[in-house]
Amino acid sequence: MDRILLSTRAARDLRRLGPGPELDRIEAGLQRLSAGDPNLDIKPVTGSAPWLRLRVGDWRILYRPAGDEILVARIIHRSDLQQAIRTLE
């Protein structure tokens, strides 16, 4: 099981969602990611290796592996994906 680390921006993205079904789905997706569930919709971010994207409904989780941890950079709506990719370090 990998440990999930949220960047400052990812934590802010989660707070902006507020309570509700979308937040519950995203938290479940993060738990499945940390557990290594093989049935996740994960793809590499084109042109931004080593970043990966996890799709959870209309939301995207941008992350990268960092040793035995997973660094989550952003949690964004799919409409904001391209803009968020440009801001990745």
Sequence and secondary structure as in RCSB ss.txt:
>XXXX:A:sequence
MDRILLSTRAARDLRRLGPGPELDRIEAGLQRLSAGDPNLDIKPVTGSAPWLRLRVGDWRILYRPAGDEILVARI
IHRSDLQQAIRTLE
>XXXX:A:secstr
  EEEE HHHHHHHHHH SSHHHHHHHHHHHHHHHT SS  EEE TTSTT EEEEETTEEEEEEEETTEEEEEEE
EEGGGHHHHHHT  
